[in-house]
Amino acid sequence: MFTILCNTFRGITNTRHPGILKVQYQLFVRTMAASAHPFTNRLSKERSPYLLQHAHNPVDWYPWGEEAFEKAKKENKMIFLSVGYSTCHWCHVMERESFENADIGKLMNEHFVNIKVDREERPDVDRVYMTFVQATSGGGGWPMSVWLTPDLKPVVGATYFPPHDKYGRPGFGTILTMLARQWQEQRDQINQKGTLIIDALTRATQLQGSSEGGLPGQDIVDKCYQRLAESYDDEYGGFGDAPKFPQPVLLSFLLRYHSCHKETADGKKALDMCLHSLRMMARGGVYDHVSQGFHRYSTDRVWHVPHFEKMLYDQGQLVSAYITAYQITRDEFFSDVAKEIIDYVCRDLTDESGGFYSAEDADSLPTHDATEKKEGAFCVWTMAEITEILSDKIEGTDVTLSDVFCKHFYIRENGNVGFEQDPHKELVNQNVLLNQTDIGITAPELGITTEQAEAAIKKGKELLHEARKERPRPHLDNKMLASWNGLMISGLSKTAQVLGDSQYLERAVKAATFVQDNLFDAGKGCLLRSAYPGPGGDIEQIPNPIEGFIDDYAFIIASLLDLYEASYDQRWLEFAVTLQEKQDQLFWDHEASGYFSATGNDSSVLLRLKEDQDGAEPSGNSVSANNLVRLASLLNHEGWKQKAEQLLTAFSGRLNSIPMALPEMVSGLMALHTTPQQIIIKGEPGSADTEALLRVVHSYHLPHKVLILTDGDEESFLHKRLDLLKSLVMKDGKATAYVCEDYQCQLPVTMEEELRDTLQK
């Protein structure tokens, strides 16, 4: 397949081109009344923030849909497909350089039907054409630029193009001109190559999920750990070299691996790797020390200079990682970070309806009168700014807040960003806060107490946060995605479990209620991908709502199971079961097993793929493997256990060859090979003795347990499904804990210490 695709790509792009056509400024759509925007296209009617960013380009953009497809067929034109997302830095660059250029816009409009896709709205479209781009170029990313035949078959694809020829490489205008001419001269050949490409991709993707070798064993779990240990950075934490990503799926795997191997050297090292990585990330510039939350990734090995966008999916997963680290260690450093991330999300990424927004951009205007955005402008500081804002002295000393802050966070007069981290010169003389020293070192060097230094840093953060409010804010992507909301609900639910703080439970319930009210079509019984804030605080949908994908189902189901174990409200468990049954109906591959990413109902999506990699987010199949094991254990459901086995067997080839590519799925495999544990509390909800036993359970990291609270209500969802619950009693009238394996229960206990002893065995 690779040879066919590469030859196809070269055959089209290596042809001698005549140079960029001479094009004149042309206005294709003009508003009738006076407007601040000289151009307006169809994207102005969309709800996606990314599409709206391009609504005033001099390009006749179409959203993905039949109107564009019919135009391409009727006029017999190639399609230019541009895929990105609203907080993508290089998407902004390509828009500024090419899509806002009237001459290039005229060329695009004359020779192509131009389609814009928000990859976060339509991951199914993105995955099809990213598969093509990766196969032909060996890499991928966004913006993704792909040229299609009128029947949507890809023939040429890449990522970012500069507007003009540079360094011996063709610019965007050159590529457009060349392809326009070739389409006129070699149309049949290009169509044939498009067919060959789709056929090759179809054959290749059918090989995904090969079941050769049967159900993978425990050795895959150990192999995944060993591969991670080999790539671990002992000094700065994390895995690999720059750029360095938080990779929550790897951290989650290590925490689960430790839970199964606590007494072994590998188990202890797994925990050490995870904790050191979490500490170094939270001390680095990749963490926003002023306004909380994590940036996308670090451009360097030491977690110093980040790419400044903030994504909801990172925040949700990292809350889970940090609160689990606290659960294991009882070190408040980790719980403080988890709580701060939640503070950021609830303050800056939250809709009044309860849903969570998707992201904040990396770029913003450095001042209100500036005309050009810069990356990191909202977050970085000059030393002069910090000295001015933090000029107050610590009481009884000559030490200022800025003295403490500059020493503790590595602030330098000429900035602390090296030129290699600032290729575009956007961070000259600027500082990214980096906590290089412990407070116990900072304080004595300044002649103050640790308590004074801690208070100074706390006050300094508050003052800088207030000062930052006066700056122009970065763009907010306010669409609300089911999958990412699920990740955040899980983080909140786990924090509520571990800390026992009702505010986190209330916030999780509010978000889950938002999902049920706004991202679930009760008539069809299916999830929706996205929702959007409307005027007056209403939540709106696009005219043809996008139905949910496998990620939406898997992440929401996982979050509902987590929410049940925080709230013990069985309606969330019942909703999870309803969604799992719908997921099986819509996405399950009855021939080769595993879940497809999309339903297959949209004929414009030419390939039905299965995601086989855990990246910035875990894959839908990986999360589903864990969900199936949890639901099977919770409801004593043999059918879901068998489905988990079939799913893991379907991915055995990938798991055997590159287990590190699927750490979340390996965690599911670990769960499947572990005897399931059910912890059942029989007691009155909210009573002191019941709450005491629940606190004991949540004080341990038990990733392979399920927790049930029953009060004996025979009409409850669980009581109707589990006969065992009918036989359980409250011993001596007290809340009673039953610890079971495969629903074979040990002697009941009523005392907290008795339960601790049982769980520690």
N, C-alpha and C positions, 0 to 999 in steps of 0.2 A: 504493500500500500504506500509506504513512504516514498519509494522510488517513483511510483506513478504520480503522486502528488507533487513531488519536487520537480519532476520533469515537466509536468503541466505548468507549474508556476514559472519555471525558467523559460518555457516555450513562449509564454505570453509576455513576460517582462524583459526578456533579453533582446527582443527585436529592436532594431535601430529605430529611434524615434526622431521625428522632424523638428522637435523643439516646441516650446509653448506657443499655442495659438495667440495671435494678437486679438485681444478682446476689448470691447468698449464697455464703459459703465452703462448698466441698464437696470431699470427699476421694474421688478416683476409684479409686486403687489404693493399698493399704496393705500394707506387709510384715507377715507374721504375727507375727514376733518383734520384740522391741524393737530399734529401729534409730536411728542418728543422722539418718536421712533419713525424714521423714514421708511422702514420695511416692516411688514407684519406677514407672517405665514401661518399655515394651519396649526402649528404647534401652540399658538396662542390660546387654542381651545382645549388644550390638554391639562391634566392636573399634576403630572410628574414635574417636580422642580427641575430636573435635568432637561426635559423637553422644553419647558418654559424658558430656560436660559437661552435657548436657540430660536425663540419665537420671533426675534427681530433681526435675524441674519438675512442677508440678501440672497438666501438660498431657498428654493421652493421645497422646503422640507415637508415630508409626510410622516405621520406615525405609522408603525407597523400595522398593516391592515389591507383589506380588499381594495380600497380606493387606489392605493399606490400600486398594488399588483396588477389591477386591471389597466391602469394607465401604461405600465411598462409593456404589457402584452399588446395593447391597442396600438401604441406608438412604436412597438418593437425596439425598445431601448434597454440597455443594461441598467441595473439597479446599483446605486452606490449606497451601501449600508454602513452607517457610523454608529458604533455602540460605545457607551460610556456611562458615567454617573455624575451626579451634580457636584461632588466634592473631589473629583479627580483633577489633580494639578495639570497633567499633560493634556487632558481634555480641554481645559481652559486655554492652554497655550495654543493648541491647534485651532480652536475657535477664533482666538484673537488673530492668529497669523493667516488663516486660510478662510474660515467660514464667514468672517466679517469683511473679507476682501471682495469688493463688488465685482472685480474682473474675474476672480476665481468663481464667484457665485454665478456669474453669467455662463461661464464654461460648464459648470455643473448642471445648471438648469437647461441648457441647450442640448446636452448630450446624454443626460442621465435622469432617471427617476431617483430622487434622493430621500432616504428613509433614516430617521433617527430612532434609536431604541435606548431606553433606560435599562441597563442590565439588571438593576435591582428589581424593577417591575417585571421584566421578562427574562428570567434566568434560562428559560428553555431555549429561546432564540439565541441568547448569548453563548450557551454551551455548544450548540450546533456549529456555529461559525468559529468559535474559539478552538474547537477540535480541529477544524480545517487549518486555521492559522498556525497552530502549534505543530501540526503534521508537516506543513510546508516550510516553516521558518525555523522550527526548533525552539521557539519561544512564543510568548504571548503577553498580553497586557492591554491596557486601555489608555487612550481611545483605540478601539479596534476598527480598522478600515477594511471593508471587504466589498469586492465587486461581484455581482451576481448576474446570471442570465435572467430573462424575464420570468422563468419558472423557478427562480429562487436558488439555483444551484451555484455554489461559489466557484470562481475561477482564479481570482487574485486576492490575496489578503495580506495584511501586515498590521502594524499598530500605528504609531505616530509618524506622520510625514511632515518635514519642513515645507514651507510654501514654495521654495525655489531650490534648484540644483545646488548641492553643497558637498564638498569633500568627495567628489566623484560619484555621489549618489543622486538619483533623480528626485526632484521635489514633487510636491503634490500636483502642481499645475502640469508638470511634464507627464506624470502618470495619467492624469485625466486626458490629456491630449493624445497620448499614445494609445490608450485603451479605446477612446472614441474612434480613432482611425482604424484600429484593428477590428473593432466591431463592424465597421462598414465593409472592411475588406475580407475578414475571415470569420464571418458570423457562424457559419455551419461548423467550422472547426472548433470554435470556442464553445458552442452548444454541446458538441460531442465530448469535449474535455470536461465540461461541467457534469455531464452524465457519468463519465468515468470516475470523476472525483467522488460523487455521491455514492456510486456503487462500491468504490473502494472503502469509503468511510463506513458504509453500512456493514460490509463484511468485517471490517476491523472492530467495530463496536459490538458486533454480535459475539465476538470472542471474549468480551468483558464478562467476568463472572464465571469463567470456566470451572466446572465442578470436578475436574480430574484430581484424584488424590483423596476425596472424601472430606469429612469434617476435620479441620485442622486441630491439632492437639496443643497441650500446654507448652510444648517446645516453641511454638510461635510466640507466645507471651514472653518467654525468656529471650528469644532472638530479638524481639522488638526492644526490650530493655537494653540488651547488649549494644545494639546499634545506637541507641540514644546515648549510652554512656561513652561510646567512642567519639561522638560528635559534641560532647558537652564541653563548655568553656569553664575550666576550673576556677579561673581568676575572676571573671566578670559574670558568670552565670549565663544561661541561655544556651543555644545550640548553633554551631557553625560560626561563621565570621560575618562581617558587615555585608549588606544591611541585616540587622538583627530584629526579628519579630518576636512579640510576646509568646505566640504559639500556645494558647491555653489548652489545646487538645493534648499536647505533650505533657504539660504540667498535670492535667487531670489523670492521664495514664500513670504517671509516676506516683501520684498519691494513691491510686487504686493498687498499683503494684506493691507499694509499701504495706498496704493493709493486709495483703495476702502473704507477705514475706517479712513480717516485722522483726523476727529474731535472726534473720540471715544478714550477712554482710551486704549483699546486693539490695535487700529491702531497706536497710539503713542508708545506704548510699543513694538509693532512689529518692528517699525523703530529703536527704541533704542537698541533692542537686536541685530539687524543686524549691526548697526553702531559700537557698542561696540565690537562685534565679529571681524569685519573688522579691527578695530584699534589694537586690541590685537594680531591678527594674523600677521599684518604687523610690529608690534614691536617685535615679538618673533623670535626665531631662526628658525622657520619654513619658514621664509622669508629670502632670501639671501641678506643681507645688503650690501655686497661687489659687487656682480655681478648680482643682481636682480633676480626676478623670485621666485616662491614658490616651496618648497620641498613637497613631497607627503603627509606627515602627521607628527604630533608630537607624540613622545612616552610618553609624560607627559601631565598633565592637563594644564600647564602654557604656552604651545606653545614653549618650550625652545629647547629641543633636538629632531631634526627631523629624520625621515628616509629620506636619502638625495637625492633620485632620484627625477628628475623633469620630469613631464609629460605634454605634450602639452595640453591635455584636461583640466587639472587644470588651465593652464595659460589663455586659451581662456575664460573659464567661469568666472574666477576671474577678468579679465579685465572688463567684462560686469558688474559684481557686484560692483566693485570699481567706475567705471565711472557713474553708476546709482546713487550710494551714493553721488557722487559729484553733479550730476544733481539735486538731491533733496536738498542738504545742502549748496552747493557752498563752501564747505570746501576743500581747495586745497590739504590737506593731502591725500584725496581719489583720486583726479585726478593725483597727483604725483605718487602714487603707480601704478595706471593703466598705466601711461606712462612708468614707469620703467619696468613693466612686458613686455610691447611691445618692449622696447629697448632690453631686454634680448632675447626675441623670435627672433627678427629681426637680432640680432647679432649671436646667437649661435644655433638656431633651424631653420635656413632658407636656402633653396637651391636657387642657382642663378636663377633657372627657375621660382621662385615665390612660390613654395610649401613649406610647413612646415614639418620638421622632427618630429618624434614621442616622443623622450625622451632622457634624459641623465641619466646615471647609478649613483647609490649611491656609488659604489666601485671604487677605483682607486689606483694606486701605490703611496705610500707616497713620494718616491724619484725615480729618473730616474734609479738608480742602484738597486732598490728593486725588489724582485721577487714575493712578495705576496701582493695582493691588500687588502686595508682596507676600511671599510665604512666611508665616510665623509672625507677621507684624503685630497681631493681637496679643501675642504671648511673650515676646522678648523685651529686654530692658537694657538701656544704657546705664553705666555706673552713675552718671549724673542724675538720671531719673530716680534711681534708688536712693542716692544720697539726699536728694531733695525731699522725697516723699517720706523717708524714714529718718528724719533729722532729730526726732525726739531722743533725749537721753534717758538711759535707765536710771531710775530714782537712786540717788545716793552715789552715782558714779559719773565719770566723764565719757563713758562708753555710749555711743548712740546705737539706735536700732540698726542703722545701716552698717555700723562696724560689725555687728554680730552677723547680719544677713550676708554681707559681702564675704566674710571669712567662711561662713558655713556653706554657702552655695557657690563658691568659686567665681565670684564676680570680679572682672578685670576692667581697668579703665579703657583699654583698647578692644574690649570684647573678649569672649572666651570661645569663639567659634573659629576653628581653623579653616584655612582657605579650601582645603580638600572637602570640607563639609558644606561649603558655600560657593558652588561653581558659578552661580548667577549674581554673586555679590549683593545678595539681599539682606545679609546679616552682618554687614561690616559694622564694627564697634558695638555690636549687640551681644547680650549675654543670655544664655539658656541656663536656668537654674539647675545646678548639679550638686547634690549633697555628697561630697567626697569624704567628709570627716564625721565622726561621732560627736554628739553634743558634749560628751565627757572630755573631748579634746579641745573643742572650740572654746568652752567656758574658761578653763584655767589659763589658756593662752591670752585671753582678754582680761583676766583678773576679776572675773565675775563667777557667781555660783551657777551650777547646772540649772537650778530652778529659774534664775534670772535669764539665762540664755534661752531656755525653753519658752518662757513668757515673751521674750523679745521676738523670737521667731514666729510665735503664734500671732502676736500683734502685727508684726511686719507683713505676714501673709494677708491679714485682714485689710490692712491699709493699701497694699498693692492690688488686692481684689477690687476694692472700691475705686482705686485709680483706673484700673482696667475697664471698669464700666463706662468710663468717659470716652473710650476709644471706639472707633467704628467696628462693629461686630462682624465676624466672618459670616458667610452665607450659611443658613440653616436649611437642611433638607428635611422638610416637615412631613414627608409621607410616612405612613405607619405600616410596617410590614409585619405580617403574622409571625413569620419565623423569628425575626429579631426580637419582637415583643416576647416571644416564648423564652428566649435565652435570658432576657431580663427578669421575667417572672420567676424563672428557676433560681436566679441569683438572689432575688428578694426572699423567696420562700425558704431557701437554705439559710439565709441570714436570720430570718425569723425563727427557724428551728433552733439554731445554735445559740443565738443571743436571747431568745425568749422575749423579744421586744415587739410589742403589738403594732408599732408604727410600720414595721416592715411587712408584717402580715397584711395589714389594712391596705398598704400600697399594692401588694401582690394581688389581693382580691379585687381591687379596683381595676387593675390592668387586665385580669382574667375576665372580669365582667365586660370590659370594653371589647375584648376579643369576641366574646359570645354575642354581644349586641351589634357589633359593627363589622366583624370579620368572619361571620358565620351566616350562611344562607340557610335558614331553618327550613325553607320550602324544599330545597334540594338536598339538605343535610350535608353540605360541603363547606369547607373553609374558602375564604377569599384571600387573595394575595395581599391586597393593600387597601388602605383608606386614607382620606385626605381631610385636613381641617378646612371648613368652609367659613363663609362670613357669619358673624354672630355666634361663633362657637359651635356651630353644627358640624357633624361629620358627614362627608359626602363621598360618593362613589362616582367613577366614570360611567358613561352611558352603558358600556358593556364591561361589567366588572371582570377582572382577571381571576379565574378560579385558582385555588391554592395548588402549590407544587408539593413534592414529597417532603422538602425541608419544612414547609409550613406545618404539615401534619405532624411530622416527627418531633419538631421542637416544641410545638404546642402540647402534644401528648406528654412529653417528658416534663414540661412545666406544670401540667395539671397533676401529674403524679407527685411532683415535689410539693405542690400547693396542698394537696390532700394531706401529706405527712406533716404539714405545718398547721393546717386548719382543722383537719379531721372532718371536714364538711364533705359528705359523700356525693354531693352534686358534681363536684369537680372530678371525682373518680368516675362517675357515670358519664360525664362529658368525654373524658379520656377514652373510655371503652367505645362510646359511639363513634369517635373520630378514628380509633384504630380499626374498627370494622369497616368504616368508609374508606380508609387508606388501603386496606386489603382489597377492597372491591375495585378501586380506581387504578392502583399502581402495581399490583403484584403481577410478576411474570409467571404465568402458569406453566410455561415450558421449561425455562431455565432457572427459575426462582430469583429472589431478590426483587427490589422495587425499582421501577422506572422513575425517572425524575419528573415526568409529566404524564398526563392522562392519555395522550395520544389522540385526543378529540380534535385538536387543531391541525388541519391538513397543511397549513402553511409551515409547520415545523417538520422538516424533512427527516430528521433522525429522532428516534426514541431512545434516549441514552440512560445509562445507569452511572451515577457519580461514583467514582472509585478512589477518591482521595479526600482525606481530612486536611483542610488548609486553614485559612483564617477562621472559617466555620467548620464544624464537623459535617460530614456528608449525611444526607438523609438516611441512607442505608445503615451507616454506623450507629446513629442515634436510634434507629428503628430496632437494630439488634438488641440494644440495651432495653428499649421499651418492651419488646416482646418477652424478654427474660423476666423483667419486673412484673409485667401483667400476668405471665404464666404463674409466677410464684405467688403473687397477690391473690389471684382468683382460682388457683389450682387448675389452670386451663392447659391441658396437654396439647391442644391444637396450636396455641401460640408458642409453646416450647418447641414443637416440631418445626414451626415456621422459622424460628430463630436458627435452628440447626440447618435448615435448608438454605437460609440466607447466607450464613457463614460458610457453608459448603460451596455455594455459588461463587464466593469470592476467594476460595482457597488458593487459586493460582496467585492472585495478588498478595494475599496474606503470607504465603510461603516465600515469595520472591522479595517483596519489599514491605515487610510489616510496619516499618516506620512511616509509610505513606498512609496507614489507616490505624493510628493509635487508638482512636475512639472505638473502632470495630474490634481491635484486639482487646479492649476493655470489655466489650460485649462477649467475646470469646472467653475471657477470664471469668466473667459472671456465669456463663453457661457451664463451665467446668467446675464451678464452686457449688457445693451443696446449698440450695436456697434456704434462707433463714426467715421465718416469720415471727415477728414480735407482736403479740396481741395483748392489749390492755383492756380488761373488762372493768369499767367504772363509769361514774357519772361525769360527763364532760364539764370541765371547768371547776370541779371539786379539787380541794387542796391535795388529797392523796393521789388522785389521777394525775394532776399536773406534776407532782413530784416524781412519779414514775416516768412520765414522758420526758422530763428534764434529764433523767439519768440516761435514757436511750439516746437523746440528742447530744449528750456529752461525748459520745464515741463516734469515730468515723467508721461506719459500717456500710460500705457501698453496696454490699450484696444482700442487705436485709430489706424486708418490707415491713411497714409498721401499720397496724390496724388498731383503731379505737372503737370499741363496741359498747353500747349501753343496753343491749338486749332488745332493741326495737325490732320486732319481727317483720315490720314493713320496710325496713331500710334496705337499700340497694345491696349492701354486702351480706346482710342476714339472709336474703333470698338466694344468694349465690353460693354461700359457704355453709354447708351443714354443720361443720365443726363449731361454728359460733353458737349454735343452739345448745351445745353441751357445756359451755363454759360458764362458770359461776364466779361471783365475788366471794372470796374466802373471808369468812368472819365479817361479812358486810363491808369489807374494805376493797379499794381498788386493787386489782390483782393482775399480775403480769404472767403471761404464758410465752415462753421462748421455745419455738418449734423449728424443726428441720424437716422439710417435706411434709409439713403438717403433722409430724409426730412430736408431741410436746413433752417437755420436761415438767417436773413438779412445779406447780404455781407458787409464786412468791408475792408478798405484799410489802416487804420492806425495801427501801432504797438500796441498802448495802447488799441485801440478798440478790437483787437484780444486777448490781454491779459485778458481784462475784460470778453470776451466771454468764454475763456478757463477756467477761474477761477470760473465760475458759476456752 
